[in-house]
Amino acid sequence: MKKLLLLLAIVVAVFAFTNPSEADFREHVRQKQGIAGSLGLAVADLFSGGKGGIKRDNYLVASRYFIGGDGMIPREDLAWGVAGIFFDAKK
């Protein structure tokens, strides 16, 4: 039982340590979508009033990335990030 708890604690610690940041997600969008993604990020930043277009909900071992939700743009979930890997949010 102690080995199982130790293994679980190690897995949680690794996930928490490798939880991607907002800058990691921005770089992922730039690599995946190229210039169109960069322009989309710039437009989202512009419409958010300088607060940053992409926002992040941090859940210690995972993060949810979204745009909007501040009045001008309705909230739209973009992706989840776990252990440095991004998963697109399904609609």
C-alpha positions in Angstrom: 0.0 0.0 0.0 2.8 2.4 0.8 4.5 1.7 -2.5 1.2 2.5 -4.3 0.9 5.8 -2.4 4.5 6.7 -3.1 4.1 6.0 -6.8 0.9 8.1 -6.9 2.7 11.0 -5.2 5.5 10.8 -7.7 3.1 10.8 -10.6 1.3 13.8 -9.2 4.6 15.6 -8.6 5.8 15.0 -12.2 2.4 16.2 -13.6 2.6 19.3 -11.4 6.2 20.0 -12.4 5.5 19.6 -16.2 2.2 21.5 -16.2 2.4 23.8 -19.2 2.2 27.6 -18.8 0.3 30.2 -20.8 3.5 31.0 -22.7 3.9 27.3 -23.6 0.4 27.2 -25.0 1.1 30.4 -27.1 4.2 28.7 -28.5 2.2 25.5 -29.2 -0.4 27.6 -31.2 2.4 29.4 -33.1 4.0 26.1 -34.1 0.7 24.4 -35.0 -1.0 27.2 -36.9 1.9 29.4 -38.0 1.2 33.0 -39.0 -2.6 32.5 -38.8 -2.2 31.4 -35.2 0.0 34.3 -34.3 -2.4 36.8 -35.9 -5.3 35.1 -34.0 -3.4 35.5 -30.7 -2.8 39.2 -31.5 -6.4 39.8 -32.3 -7.5 38.0 -29.1 -5.1 40.2 -27.1 -6.4 43.3 -28.8 -10.0 42.6 -28.1 -9.3 41.6 -24.4 -8.3 45.2 -23.6 -4.7 44.5 -22.8 -5.5 41.7 -20.3 -4.2 38.9 -22.5 -6.4 37.1 -24.9 -5.5 33.6 -23.8 -6.3 32.8 -20.2 -5.4 29.8 -18.1 -7.2 27.9 -15.4 -4.6 26.0 -13.4 -5.6 22.8 -11.7 -2.1 21.9 -10.3 -1.6 18.8 -12.6 -3.4 20.2 -15.6 -4.4 23.5 -17.2 -7.4 24.6 -19.2 -6.8 27.4 -21.8 -9.6 29.6 -23.1 -10.3 32.9 -24.7 -13.0 35.5 -23.9 -15.4 35.5 -21.0 -14.8 39.1 -20.2 -17.7 40.7 -21.9 -16.6 41.4 -25.4 -15.8 37.9 -26.5 -17.9 34.9 -25.2 -15.8 32.3 -23.4 -14.5 29.5 -25.6 -12.4 26.6 -24.3 -9.4 25.9 -26.5 -7.4 23.1 -25.0 -6.2 21.2 -22.0 -2.5 20.9 -21.1 -1.2 17.9 -19.1 2.5 16.9 -18.7 3.6 19.3 -21.4 1.2 17.9 -24.0 -1.8 19.9 -25.3 -5.2 18.3 -26.1 -7.7 20.4 -28.2 -11.1 20.9 -26.5 -13.9 19.2 -28.3 -17.0 21.2 -28.9 
